[in-house]
Amino acid sequence: VDDHDVVHWGFRLMLTQQPWVERCVSAHSGVEALELAGRYRPHVALVDLFIGEESGAEVCERLRAEQPATRVLLFSGAGEISPRAARAAGASGFASKDWPARRIASAVRIVGMGGTVFSSGRGETSAGGAMGLSERERDVLMLMAEGRTNPEIGEALHLSRHTVKEHSSAVYRKLGVRNRTEAVQRAQRLGLLA
């Protein structure tokens, strides 16, 4: 939900390239967002903090009231919202338009899987940051949870098998587990995955 066509085009291009995105619809106003949410029942809604004269936080509140199953990720290029205010509006996170596309896509996925994404100032999301996981380690963990093999993870993230193995080992160490199954189970218990 954003009032700029270029943002719609960019987000649609980025998200439709993700294998876990089934459909991407866009709205230019809060009213249009509520109408589309009622029709499509989105799993995740990305809502700009400033939609013309509308408040994204208020649109988030209305969306959550009408579609409680829809999780909301607020985003902005011109400002921020405190985690407390975002949560009060019903959002599961906040992303900056200044972030790299891969990081925004990761934030959408985390929110869609039941997690939260609130920046800690070190560029880490709250769930992953609490365990000391880097952004790349969180990406590897997400793909592990999808059941992907190390070669498949390497291909998806453009990493060598050796690098994937290093990231996997770091995930195991930080989560205090011995293997990929335990890592996914522990991550689910900690709220890092849905």
Steps between C-alpha positions, in 0.01 A plus 500: 500500500676812373400805301797485257491289182878450497483343848223265383706397198816446704337300778298291253815421299695407813227294664375309197855367454483331841403131477281530809281785361181375340337833410578868538230768482542870564290786626549876478283595800366366826152457355635303204717292738200401711299411189782284358568340841135400521516347153842328514559445874878559481733321735724809526428866424780753448368841600689829452500725807386793285241426231433844362317672786417171673684349793636153427464412868127577483465296180682217682252519789202486262652214299565296814148570630339382176752225412651372828692222320687753284838590646626853430851624428518878511766666283621846416774691328430826679466411865476233764254382759599367839456126552251578779286723275519250212391216728219716641374549143507123450815481285744211519794706386654797327726513194678794342479560126875566525570134585634272227226310313618168644462632856149634431398166345640323806299731729181421306572129533575521873174689562311254280639210702379650827812688607561867564746739339599805699845646443733493798724777368771249402299404194368181656140402546383447853441124478825418324691768685397351834689184409791686340415368154628707210271584210668235283469239776128577527469456122672159524274403792187595304607283208587215737145523633373460143693171481759620251835323473832686536551510120145638458560760772827596331325542167216705650738732687783496244742343747748213475422173678789571736355841594156347557659240728677777697173692542317179598764423763468855638120457521539171688750654742290811569180301547679239712403205279682217318321474165260657256186331642577626851580845359162527329315369807681740734446792261127421494483492882684833516263663252765534228280289274124444492 
